[in-house]
Each structure stands twice: as C-alpha cells, then as structure tokens.
C-alpha cells in the first residue's frame, strides 16, 4: 500500500514539474513534428502504392504474353 501511495505522490510531483518547466511548449513542438512526420509518411505511402500498382500491371501483361506464347506453341505442336 505504501508503494502505491508513494508512486502516486511521485507521479503528481512529476506532473507539476513538467507543467512548471514548460512542458506544454515541449508537447506543442512534439505535436508539430509528429504531424510533419505523418505527412511525409503519407507521401511515401502514396508513392509505394503507385509503384505496386504499376508492378501489378506489368506482371499481368507478362502473364498474358506468356499465356499467348504457350497457346501458340501448343497450336504449332498439334499441326
């Protein structure tokens, strides 16, 4: 029980010190940096998605070409 009360008291003291020594400004700057990082990650995500879509299109084209070539080979073999 003593440990719980002691932990609570230390937590309250830490909160008061954080607020007293400009913790709010620190949180604001941290928030701005977090938003900027989120925007950059959004940009990277869009680029990766576009690249994946292009790769999928090329893969589908290659698959179609391979199927056509296989059909032609089968057609030549039956003649």
PyMOL Python script that loads the backbone (N, CA, C, O; Angstrom):
from pymol import cmd

cmd.read_pdbstr("""\
ATOM      1  N   UNK A   1       0.819  -1.187   0.000  1.00  0.00           N
ATOM      2  CA  UNK A   1       0.000   0.000   0.000  1.00  0.00           C
ATOM      3  C   UNK A   1       0.866   1.255   0.000  1.00  0.00           C
ATOM      4  O   UNK A   1       0.544   2.254  -0.643  1.00  0.00           O
ATOM      5  N   UNK A   2       1.975   1.178   0.739  1.00  0.00           N
ATOM      6  CA  UNK A   2       2.876   2.323   0.802  1.00  0.00           C
ATOM      7  C   UNK A   2       3.460   2.621  -0.575  1.00  0.00           C
ATOM      8  O   UNK A   2       3.638   3.781  -0.947  1.00  0.00           O
ATOM      9  N   UNK A   3       3.757   1.555  -1.332  1.00  0.00           N
ATOM     10  CA  UNK A   3       4.352   1.749  -2.654  1.00  0.00           C
ATOM     11  C   UNK A   3       3.373   2.441  -3.609  1.00  0.00           C
ATOM     12  O   UNK A   3       3.775   3.276  -4.419  1.00  0.00           O
ATOM     13  N   UNK A   4       2.103   2.093  -3.508  1.00  0.00           N
ATOM     14  CA  UNK A   4       1.088   2.714  -4.372  1.00  0.00           C
ATOM     15  C   UNK A   4       0.968   4.196  -4.058  1.00  0.00           C
ATOM     16  O   UNK A   4       0.969   5.022  -4.971  1.00  0.00           O
ATOM     17  N   UNK A   5       0.868   4.542  -2.796  1.00  0.00           N
ATOM     18  CA  UNK A   5       0.754   5.948  -2.378  1.00  0.00           C
ATOM     19  C   UNK A   5       2.019   6.704  -2.764  1.00  0.00           C
ATOM     20  O   UNK A   5       1.947   7.820  -3.278  1.00  0.00           O
ATOM     21  N   UNK A   6       3.170   6.101  -2.519  1.00  0.00           N
ATOM     22  CA  UNK A   6       4.439   6.731  -2.875  1.00  0.00           C
ATOM     23  C   UNK A   6       4.522   6.966  -4.393  1.00  0.00           C
ATOM     24  O   UNK A   6       4.962   8.034  -4.817  1.00  0.00           O
ATOM     25  N   UNK A   7       4.107   5.990  -5.218  1.00  0.00           N
ATOM     26  CA  UNK A   7       4.108   6.135  -6.670  1.00  0.00           C
ATOM     27  C   UNK A   7       3.162   7.229  -7.131  1.00  0.00           C
ATOM     28  O   UNK A   7       3.477   7.978  -8.056  1.00  0.00           O
ATOM     29  N   UNK A   8       1.990   7.326  -6.481  1.00  0.00           N
ATOM     30  CA  UNK A   8       1.028   8.367  -6.814  1.00  0.00           C
ATOM     31  C   UNK A   8       1.595   9.747  -6.512  1.00  0.00           C
ATOM     32  O   UNK A   8       1.469  10.665  -7.322  1.00  0.00           O
ATOM     33  N   UNK A   9       2.217   9.892  -5.351  1.00  0.00           N
ATOM     34  CA  UNK A   9       2.808  11.180  -4.955  1.00  0.00           C
ATOM     35  C   UNK A   9       3.918  11.574  -5.928  1.00  0.00           C
ATOM     36  O   UNK A   9       3.989  12.732  -6.338  1.00  0.00           O
ATOM     37  N   UNK A  10       4.774  10.643  -6.299  1.00  0.00           N
ATOM     38  CA  UNK A  10       5.854  10.937  -7.250  1.00  0.00           C
ATOM     39  C   UNK A  10       5.269  11.327  -8.610  1.00  0.00           C
ATOM     40  O   UNK A  10       5.777  12.234  -9.269  1.00  0.00           O
ATOM     41  N   UNK A  11       4.210  10.644  -9.024  1.00  0.00           N
ATOM     42  CA  UNK A  11       3.560  10.988 -10.288  1.00  0.00           C
ATOM     43  C   UNK A  11       3.006  12.398 -10.298  1.00  0.00           C
ATOM     44  O   UNK A  11       3.165  13.119 -11.283  1.00  0.00           O
ATOM     45  N   UNK A  12       2.366  12.798  -9.230  1.00  0.00           N
ATOM     46  CA  UNK A  12       1.811  14.151  -9.116  1.00  0.00           C
ATOM     47  C   UNK A  12       2.936  15.178  -9.132  1.00  0.00           C
ATOM     48  O   UNK A  12       2.831  16.209  -9.797  1.00  0.00           O
ATOM     49  N   UNK A  13       4.000  14.901  -8.406  1.00  0.00           N
ATOM     50  CA  UNK A  13       5.150  15.818  -8.379  1.00  0.00           C
ATOM     51  C   UNK A  13       5.749  15.955  -9.774  1.00  0.00           C
ATOM     52  O   UNK A  13       6.075  17.062 -10.204  1.00  0.00           O
ATOM     53  N   UNK A  14       5.896  14.846 -10.477  1.00  0.00           N
ATOM     54  CA  UNK A  14       6.468  14.886 -11.839  1.00  0.00           C
ATOM     55  C   UNK A  14       5.574  15.695 -12.772  1.00  0.00           C
ATOM     56  O   UNK A  14       6.074  16.465 -13.593  1.00  0.00           O
ATOM     57  N   UNK A  15       4.257  15.529 -12.655  1.00  0.00           N
ATOM     58  CA  UNK A  15       3.322  16.285 -13.480  1.00  0.00           C
ATOM     59  C   UNK A  15       3.435  17.781 -13.202  1.00  0.00           C
ATOM     60  O   UNK A  15       3.459  18.585 -14.134  1.00  0.00           O
ATOM     61  N   UNK A  16       3.503  18.156 -11.940  1.00  0.00           N
ATOM     62  CA  UNK A  16       3.638  19.577 -11.575  1.00  0.00           C
ATOM     63  C   UNK A  16       4.943  20.150 -12.115  1.00  0.00           C
ATOM     64  O   UNK A  16       4.956  21.262 -12.641  1.00  0.00           O
ATOM     65  N   UNK A  17       6.039  19.404 -11.992  1.00  0.00           N
ATOM     66  CA  UNK A  17       7.321  19.871 -12.521  1.00  0.00           C
ATOM     67  C   UNK A  17       7.292  19.992 -14.045  1.00  0.00           C
ATOM     68  O   UNK A  17       7.840  20.938 -14.611  1.00  0.00           O
ATOM     69  N   UNK A  18       6.658  19.041 -14.690  1.00  0.00           N
ATOM     70  CA  UNK A  18       6.556  19.078 -16.146  1.00  0.00           C
ATOM     71  C   UNK A  18       5.815  20.331 -16.608  1.00  0.00           C
ATOM     72  O   UNK A  18       6.243  21.012 -17.540  1.00  0.00           O
ATOM     73  N   UNK A  19       4.712  20.619 -15.951  1.00  0.00           N
ATOM     74  CA  UNK A  19       3.926  21.808 -16.303  1.00  0.00           C
ATOM     75  C   UNK A  19       4.694  23.077 -15.952  1.00  0.00           C
ATOM     76  O   UNK A  19       4.680  24.037 -16.721  1.00  0.00           O
ATOM     77  N   UNK A  20       5.357  23.094 -14.812  1.00  0.00           N
ATOM     78  CA  UNK A  20       6.063  24.288 -14.349  1.00  0.00           C
ATOM     79  C   UNK A  20       7.255  24.648 -15.231  1.00  0.00           C
ATOM     80  O   UNK A  20       7.563  25.828 -15.399  1.00  0.00           O
ATOM     81  N   UNK A  21       7.913  23.669 -15.783  1.00  0.00           N
ATOM     82  CA  UNK A  21       9.115  23.936 -16.582  1.00  0.00           C
ATOM     83  C   UNK A  21       8.866  23.916 -18.083  1.00  0.00           C
ATOM     84  O   UNK A  21       9.765  23.581 -18.854  1.00  0.00           O
ATOM     85  N   UNK A  22       7.655  24.272 -18.505  1.00  0.00           N
ATOM     86  CA  UNK A  22       7.389  24.450 -19.927  1.00  0.00           C
ATOM     87  C   UNK A  22       7.063  23.176 -20.677  1.00  0.00           C
ATOM     88  O   UNK A  22       7.390  23.058 -21.858  1.00  0.00           O
ATOM     89  N   UNK A  23       6.450  22.252 -20.043  1.00  0.00           N
ATOM     90  CA  UNK A  23       6.082  21.000 -20.698  1.00  0.00           C
ATOM     91  C   UNK A  23       5.084  21.199 -21.826  1.00  0.00           C
ATOM     92  O   UNK A  23       5.084  20.462 -22.811  1.00  0.00           O
ATOM     93  N   UNK A  24       4.239  22.198 -21.669  1.00  0.00           N
ATOM     94  CA  UNK A  24       3.243  22.484 -22.708  1.00  0.00           C
ATOM     95  C   UNK A  24       3.891  22.854 -24.029  1.00  0.00           C
ATOM     96  O   UNK A  24       3.473  22.375 -25.083  1.00  0.00           O
ATOM     97  N   UNK A  25       4.901  23.696 -23.982  1.00  0.00           N
ATOM     98  CA  UNK A  25       5.610  24.094 -25.206  1.00  0.00           C
ATOM     99  C   UNK A  25       6.313  22.890 -25.833  1.00  0.00           C
ATOM    100  O   UNK A  25       6.347  22.743 -27.055  1.00  0.00           O
ATOM    101  N   UNK A  26       6.869  22.040 -24.985  1.00  0.00           N
ATOM    102  CA  UNK A  26       7.530  20.838 -25.485  1.00  0.00           C
ATOM    103  C   UNK A  26       6.521  19.954 -26.211  1.00  0.00           C
ATOM    104  O   UNK A  26       6.818  19.422 -27.281  1.00  0.00           O
ATOM    105  N   UNK A  27       5.340  19.797 -25.639  1.00  0.00           N
ATOM    106  CA  UNK A  27       4.319  18.972 -26.269  1.00  0.00           C
ATOM    107  C   UNK A  27       3.843  19.574 -27.587  1.00  0.00           C
ATOM    108  O   UNK A  27       3.571  18.845 -28.541  1.00  0.00           O
ATOM    109  N   UNK A  28       3.740  20.910 -27.644  1.00  0.00           N
ATOM    110  CA  UNK A  28       3.339  21.561 -28.894  1.00  0.00           C
ATOM    111  C   UNK A  28       4.356  21.297 -29.994  1.00  0.00           C
ATOM    112  O   UNK A  28       3.986  20.958 -31.118  1.00  0.00           O
ATOM    113  N   UNK A  29       5.644  21.450 -29.672  1.00  0.00           N
ATOM    114  CA  UNK A  29       6.669  21.229 -30.695  1.00  0.00           C
ATOM    115  C   UNK A  29       6.704  19.757 -31.097  1.00  0.00           C
ATOM    116  O   UNK A  29       6.904  19.437 -32.269  1.00  0.00           O
ATOM    117  N   UNK A  30       6.513  18.872 -30.143  1.00  0.00           N
ATOM    118  CA  UNK A  30       6.473  17.445 -30.448  1.00  0.00           C
ATOM    119  C   UNK A  30       5.278  17.131 -31.348  1.00  0.00           C
ATOM    120  O   UNK A  30       5.383  16.316 -32.265  1.00  0.00           O
ATOM    121  N   UNK A  31       4.162  17.768 -31.088  1.00  0.00           N
ATOM    122  CA  UNK A  31       2.966  17.564 -31.918  1.00  0.00           C
ATOM    123  C   UNK A  31       3.187  18.034 -33.348  1.00  0.00           C
ATOM    124  O   UNK A  31       2.783  17.357 -34.293  1.00  0.00           O
ATOM    125  N   UNK A  32       3.828  19.197 -33.515  1.00  0.00           N
ATOM    126  CA  UNK A  32       4.107  19.704 -34.861  1.00  0.00           C
ATOM    127  C   UNK A  32       5.018  18.744 -35.618  1.00  0.00           C
ATOM    128  O   UNK A  32       4.787  18.450 -36.790  1.00  0.00           O
ATOM    129  N   UNK A  33       6.052  18.261 -34.942  1.00  0.00           N
ATOM    130  CA  UNK A  33       6.981  17.335 -35.585  1.00  0.00           C
ATOM    131  C   UNK A  33       6.286  16.027 -35.947  1.00  0.00           C
ATOM    132  O   UNK A  33       6.581  15.426 -36.980  1.00  0.00           O
ATOM    133  N   UNK A  34       5.379  15.599 -35.108  1.00  0.00           N
ATOM    134  CA  UNK A  34       4.638  14.370 -35.384  1.00  0.00           C
ATOM    135  C   UNK A  34       3.739  14.549 -36.608  1.00  0.00           C
ATOM    136  O   UNK A  34       3.634  13.644 -37.436  1.00  0.00           O
ATOM    137  N   UNK A  35       3.095  15.701 -36.725  1.00  0.00           N
ATOM    138  CA  UNK A  35       2.258  15.977 -37.885  1.00  0.00           C
ATOM    139  C   UNK A  35       3.091  16.001 -39.162  1.00  0.00           C
ATOM    140  O   UNK A  35       2.677  15.455 -40.184  1.00  0.00           O
ATOM    141  N   UNK A  36       4.256  16.627 -39.108  1.00  0.00           N
ATOM    142  CA  UNK A  36       5.131  16.677 -40.284  1.00  0.00           C
ATOM    143  C   UNK A  36       5.571  15.271 -40.693  1.00  0.00           C
ATOM    144  O   UNK A  36       5.603  14.935 -41.877  1.00  0.00           O
ATOM    145  N   UNK A  37       5.905  14.469 -39.703  1.00  0.00           N
ATOM    146  CA  UNK A  37       6.310  13.090 -39.999  1.00  0.00           C
ATOM    147  C   UNK A  37       5.142  12.317 -40.608  1.00  0.00           C
ATOM    148  O   UNK A  37       5.344  11.505 -41.511  1.00  0.00           O
ATOM    149  N   UNK A  38       3.939  12.558 -40.131  1.00  0.00           N
ATOM    150  CA  UNK A  38       2.752  11.895 -40.682  1.00  0.00           C
ATOM    151  C   UNK A  38       2.521  12.280 -42.136  1.00  0.00           C
ATOM    152  O   UNK A  38       2.166  11.433 -42.954  1.00  0.00           O
ATOM    153  N   UNK A  39       2.720  13.547 -42.461  1.00  0.00           N
ATOM    154  CA  UNK A  39       2.559  13.996 -43.847  1.00  0.00           C
ATOM    155  C   UNK A  39       3.595  13.329 -44.753  1.00  0.00           C
ATOM    156  O   UNK A  39       3.277  12.902 -45.863  1.00  0.00           O
ATOM    157  N   UNK A  40       4.834  13.244 -44.271  1.00  0.00           N
ATOM    158  CA  UNK A  40       5.882  12.589 -45.072  1.00  0.00           C
ATOM    159  C   UNK A  40       5.565  11.115 -45.278  1.00  0.00           C
ATOM    160  O   UNK A  40       5.758  10.575 -46.368  1.00  0.00           O
ATOM    161  N   UNK A  41       5.083  10.476 -44.233  1.00  0.00           N
ATOM    162  CA  UNK A  41       4.729   9.060 -44.360  1.00  0.00           C
ATOM    163  C   UNK A  41       3.574   8.877 -45.339  1.00  0.00           C
ATOM    164  O   UNK A  41       3.549   7.904 -46.093  1.00  0.00           O
ATOM    165  N   UNK A  42       2.623   9.798 -45.332  1.00  0.00           N
ATOM    166  CA  UNK A  42       1.516   9.735 -46.294  1.00  0.00           C
ATOM    167  C   UNK A  42       2.021   9.827 -47.729  1.00  0.00           C
ATOM    168  O   UNK A  42       1.538   9.122 -48.615  1.00  0.00           O
ATOM    169  N   UNK A  43       3.001  10.705 -47.947  1.00  0.00           N
ATOM    170  CA  UNK A  43       3.599  10.839 -49.283  1.00  0.00           C
ATOM    171  C   UNK A  43       4.281   9.546 -49.690  1.00  0.00           C
ATOM    172  O   UNK A  43       4.109   9.077 -50.815  1.00  0.00           O
ATOM    173  N   UNK A  44       5.055   8.966 -48.780  1.00  0.00           N
ATOM    174  CA  UNK A  44       5.739   7.704 -49.083  1.00  0.00           C
ATOM    175  C   UNK A  44       4.731   6.598 -49.365  1.00  0.00           C
ATOM    176  O   UNK A  44       4.938   5.776 -50.257  1.00  0.00           O
ATOM    177  N   UNK A  45       3.646   6.578 -48.608  1.00  0.00           N
ATOM    178  CA  UNK A  45       2.636   5.551 -48.783  1.00  0.00           C
ATOM    179  C   UNK A  45       2.011   5.643 -50.178  1.00  0.00           C
ATOM    180  O   UNK A  45       1.821   4.624 -50.841  1.00  0.00           O
ATOM    181  N   UNK A  46       1.695   6.851 -50.619  1.00  0.00           N
ATOM    182  CA  UNK A  46       1.112   7.019 -51.952  1.00  0.00           C
ATOM    183  C   UNK A  46       2.084   6.567 -53.033  1.00  0.00           C
ATOM    184  O   UNK A  46       1.682   5.917 -53.998  1.00  0.00           O
ATOM    185  N   UNK A  47       3.365   6.908 -52.877  1.00  0.00           N
ATOM    186  CA  UNK A  47       4.358   6.508 -53.866  1.00  0.00           C
ATOM    187  C   UNK A  47       4.510   4.989 -53.922  1.00  0.00           C
ATOM    188  O   UNK A  47       4.608   4.408 -55.003  1.00  0.00           O
ATOM    189  N   UNK A  48       4.530   4.359 -52.765  1.00  0.00           N
ATOM    190  CA  UNK A  48       4.659   2.897 -52.719  1.00  0.00           C
ATOM    191  C   UNK A  48       3.433   2.249 -53.350  1.00  0.00           C
ATOM    192  O   UNK A  48       3.558   1.257 -54.070  1.00  0.00           O
ATOM    193  N   UNK A  49       2.262   2.794 -53.090  1.00  0.00           N
ATOM    194  CA  UNK A  49       1.027   2.244 -53.652  1.00  0.00           C
ATOM    195  C   UNK A  49       1.037   2.372 -55.175  1.00  0.00           C
ATOM    196  O   UNK A  49       0.660   1.433 -55.876  1.00  0.00           O
ATOM    197  N   UNK A  50       1.465   3.523 -55.688  1.00  0.00           N
ATOM    198  CA  UNK A  50       1.537   3.713 -57.129  1.00  0.00           C
ATOM    199  C   UNK A  50       2.534   2.739 -57.757  1.00  0.00           C
ATOM    200  O   UNK A  50       2.265   2.163 -58.811  1.00  0.00           O
ATOM    201  N   UNK A  51       3.667   2.562 -57.118  1.00  0.00           N
ATOM    202  CA  UNK A  51       4.676   1.640 -57.626  1.00  0.00           C
ATOM    203  C   UNK A  51       4.149   0.211 -57.627  1.00  0.00           C
ATOM    204  O   UNK A  51       4.394  -0.540 -58.571  1.00  0.00           O
ATOM    205  N   UNK A  52       3.437  -0.164 -56.589  1.00  0.00           N
ATOM    206  CA  UNK A  52       2.869  -1.510 -56.509  1.00  0.00           C
ATOM    207  C   UNK A  52       1.827  -1.726 -57.602  1.00  0.00           C
ATOM    208  O   UNK A  52       1.755  -2.805 -58.190  1.00  0.00           O
ATOM    209  N   UNK A  53       1.024  -0.708 -57.873  1.00  0.00           N
ATOM    210  CA  UNK A  53       0.021  -0.824 -58.934  1.00  0.00           C
ATOM    211  C   UNK A  53       0.683  -0.985 -60.299  1.00  0.00           C
ATOM    212  O   UNK A  53       0.244  -1.800 -61.110  1.00  0.00           O
ATOM    213  N   UNK A  54       1.738  -0.211 -60.555  1.00  0.00           N
ATOM    214  CA  UNK A  54       2.464  -0.335 -61.819  1.00  0.00           C
ATOM    215  C   UNK A  54       3.084  -1.715 -61.958  1.00  0.00           C
ATOM    216  O   UNK A  54       3.044  -2.313 -63.034  1.00  0.00           O
ATOM    217  N   UNK A  55       3.660  -2.225 -60.866  1.00  0.00           N
ATOM    218  CA  UNK A  55       4.270  -3.555 -60.899  1.00  0.00           C
ATOM    219  C   UNK A  55       3.205  -4.617 -61.175  1.00  0.00           C
ATOM    220  O   UNK A  55       3.457  -5.565 -61.919  1.00  0.00           O
ATOM    221  N   UNK A  56       2.031  -4.468 -60.589  1.00  0.00           N
ATOM    222  CA  UNK A  56       0.948  -5.423 -60.812  1.00  0.00           C
ATOM    223  C   UNK A  56       0.501  -5.402 -62.267  1.00  0.00           C
ATOM    224  O   UNK A  56       0.244  -6.452 -62.856  1.00  0.00           O
ATOM    225  N   UNK A  57       0.406  -4.201 -62.850  1.00  0.00           N
ATOM    226  CA  UNK A  57       0.027  -4.092 -64.260  1.00  0.00           C
ATOM    227  C   UNK A  57       1.049  -4.795 -65.148  1.00  0.00           C
ATOM    228  O   UNK A  57       0.672  -5.538 -66.055  1.00  0.00           O
ATOM    229  N   UNK A  58       2.320  -4.571 -64.901  1.00  0.00           N
ATOM    230  CA  UNK A  58       3.365  -5.207 -65.700  1.00  0.00           C
ATOM    231  C   UNK A  58       3.343  -6.720 -65.524  1.00  0.00           C
ATOM    232  O   UNK A  58       3.567  -7.464 -66.479  1.00  0.00           O
ATOM    233  N   UNK A  59       3.078  -7.167 -64.320  1.00  0.00           N
ATOM    234  CA  UNK A  59       3.000  -8.596 -64.057  1.00  0.00           C
ATOM    235  C   UNK A  59       1.835  -9.212 -64.834  1.00  0.00           C
ATOM    236  O   UNK A  59       1.970 -10.289 -65.415  1.00  0.00           O
ATOM    237  N   UNK A  60       0.707  -8.535 -64.840  1.00  0.00           N
ATOM    238  CA  UNK A  60      -0.452  -9.033 -65.591  1.00  0.00           C
ATOM    239  C   UNK A  60      -0.166  -9.085 -67.088  1.00  0.00           C
ATOM    240  O   UNK A  60      -0.552 -10.041 -67.761  1.00  0.00           O
ATOM    241  N   UNK A  61       0.513  -8.056 -67.616  1.00  0.00           N
ATOM    242  CA  UNK A  61       0.862  -8.051 -69.035  1.00  0.00           C
ATOM    243  C   UNK A  61       1.803  -9.209 -69.360  1.00  0.00           C
ATOM    244  O   UNK A  61       1.639  -9.887 -70.375  1.00  0.00           O
ATOM    245  N   UNK A  62       2.780  -9.426 -68.498  1.00  0.00           N
ATOM    246  CA  UNK A  62       3.730 -10.516 -68.709  1.00  0.00           C
ATOM    247  C   UNK A  62       3.015 -11.857 -68.669  1.00  0.00           C
ATOM    248  O   UNK A  62       3.313 -12.749 -69.463  1.00  0.00           O
ATOM    249  N   UNK A  63       2.079 -11.998 -67.755  1.00  0.00           N
ATOM    250  CA  UNK A  63       1.308 -13.239 -67.638  1.00  0.00           C
ATOM    251  C   UNK A  63       0.512 -13.486 -68.915  1.00  0.00           C
ATOM    252  O   UNK A  63       0.484 -14.601 -69.436  1.00  0.00           O
ATOM    253  N   UNK A  64      -0.138 -12.428 -69.415  1.00  0.00           N
ATOM    254  CA  UNK A  64      -0.919 -12.561 -70.653  1.00  0.00           C
ATOM    255  C   UNK A  64      -0.016 -12.946 -71.829  1.00  0.00           C
ATOM    256  O   UNK A  64      -0.376 -13.800 -72.639  1.00  0.00           O
ATOM    257  N   UNK A  65       1.138 -12.321 -71.917  1.00  0.00           N
ATOM    258  CA  UNK A  65       2.062 -12.634 -73.012  1.00  0.00           C
ATOM    259  C   UNK A  65       2.533 -14.082 -72.916  1.00  0.00           C
ATOM    260  O   UNK A  65       2.652 -14.763 -73.935  1.00  0.00           O
ATOM    261  N   UNK A  66       2.798 -14.552 -71.718  1.00  0.00           N
ATOM    262  CA  UNK A  66       3.249 -15.927 -71.533  1.00  0.00           C
ATOM    263  C   UNK A  66       2.138 -16.907 -71.910  1.00  0.00           C
ATOM    264  O   UNK A  66       2.406 -17.939 -72.525  1.00  0.00           O
ATOM    265  N   UNK A  67       0.915 -16.597 -71.553  1.00  0.00           N
ATOM    266  CA  UNK A  67      -0.211 -17.465 -71.906  1.00  0.00           C
ATOM    267  C   UNK A  67      -0.400 -17.516 -73.417  1.00  0.00           C
ATOM    268  O   UNK A  67      -0.665 -18.582 -73.972  1.00  0.00           O
ATOM    269  N   UNK A  68      -0.268 -16.374 -74.087  1.00  0.00           N
ATOM    270  CA  UNK A  68      -0.392 -16.335 -75.537  1.00  0.00           C
ATOM    271  C   UNK A  68       0.716 -17.147 -76.204  1.00  0.00           C
ATOM    272  O   UNK A  68       0.472 -17.888 -77.156  1.00  0.00           O
ATOM    273  N   UNK A  69       1.928 -16.999 -75.693  1.00  0.00           N
ATOM    274  CA  UNK A  69       3.047 -17.750 -76.253  1.00  0.00           C
ATOM    275  C   UNK A  69       2.838 -19.249 -76.055  1.00  0.00           C
ATOM    276  O   UNK A  69       3.157 -20.038 -76.946  1.00  0.00           O
ATOM    277  N   UNK A  70       2.322 -19.641 -74.930  1.00  0.00           N
ATOM    278  CA  UNK A  70       2.042 -21.045 -74.652  1.00  0.00           C
ATOM    279  C   UNK A  70       0.984 -21.587 -75.591  1.00  0.00           C
ATOM    280  O   UNK A  70       1.105 -22.710 -76.081  1.00  0.00           O
ATOM    281  N   UNK A  71      -0.059 -20.796 -75.850  1.00  0.00           N
ATOM    282  CA  UNK A  71      -1.106 -21.212 -76.784  1.00  0.00           C
ATOM    283  C   UNK A  71      -0.546 -21.392 -78.191  1.00  0.00           C
ATOM    284  O   UNK A  71      -0.896 -22.340 -78.894  1.00  0.00           O
ATOM    285  N   UNK A  72       0.328 -20.470 -78.592  1.00  0.00           N
ATOM    286  CA  UNK A  72       0.928 -20.567 -79.921  1.00  0.00           C
ATOM    287  C   UNK A  72       1.802 -21.811 -80.037  1.00  0.00           C
ATOM    288  O   UNK A  72       1.797 -22.478 -81.073  1.00  0.00           O
ATOM    289  N   UNK A  73       2.542 -22.125 -78.996  1.00  0.00           N
ATOM    290  CA  UNK A  73       3.387 -23.316 -79.004  1.00  0.00           C
ATOM    291  C   UNK A  73       2.534 -24.583 -79.069  1.00  0.00           C
ATOM    292  O   UNK A  73       2.879 -25.531 -79.775  1.00  0.00           O
ATOM    293  N   UNK A  74       1.432 -24.597 -78.339  1.00  0.00           N
ATOM    294  CA  UNK A  74       0.544 -25.744 -78.386  1.00  0.00           C
ATOM    295  C   UNK A  74      -0.085 -25.870 -79.772  1.00  0.00           C
ATOM    296  O   UNK A  74      -0.255 -26.978 -80.282  1.00  0.00           O
ATOM    297  N   UNK A  75      -0.425 -24.750 -80.371  1.00  0.00           N
ATOM    298  CA  UNK A  75      -1.009 -24.742 -81.713  1.00  0.00           C
ATOM    299  C   UNK A  75      -0.014 -25.264 -82.741  1.00  0.00           C
ATOM    300  O   UNK A  75      -0.410 -25.996 -83.647  1.00  0.00           O
ATOM    301  N   UNK A  76       1.230 -24.923 -82.635  1.00  0.00           N
ATOM    302  CA  UNK A  76       2.263 -25.399 -83.550  1.00  0.00           C
ATOM    303  C   UNK A  76       2.538 -26.876 -83.348  1.00  0.00           C
ATOM    304  O   UNK A  76       2.824 -27.592 -84.308  1.00  0.00           O
ATOM    305  N   UNK A  77       2.455 -27.334 -82.123  1.00  0.00           N
ATOM    306  CA  UNK A  77       2.739 -28.734 -81.824  1.00  0.00           C
ATOM    307  C   UNK A  77       1.661 -29.661 -82.338  1.00  0.00           C
ATOM    308  O   UNK A  77       1.957 -30.820 -82.630  1.00  0.00           O
ATOM    309  N   UNK A  78       0.419 -29.209 -82.465  1.00  0.00           N
ATOM    310  CA  UNK A  78      -0.668 -30.075 -82.920  1.00  0.00           C
ATOM    311  C   UNK A  78      -0.737 -30.155 -84.445  1.00  0.00           C
ATOM    312  O   UNK A  78      -1.463 -30.991 -84.982  1.00  0.00           O
ATOM    313  N   UNK A  79      -0.001 -29.306 -85.142  1.00  0.00           N
ATOM    314  CA  UNK A  79      -0.051 -29.323 -86.604  1.00  0.00           C
ATOM    315  C   UNK A  79       0.777 -30.392 -87.187  1.00  0.00           C
ATOM    316  O   UNK A  79       0.835 -30.531 -88.408  1.00  0.00           O
TER     317      UNK A  79
END
""", "prot")
cmd.dss("prot")
cmd.show_as("cartoon", "prot")
cmd.util.cbc("prot")
cmd.orient("prot")
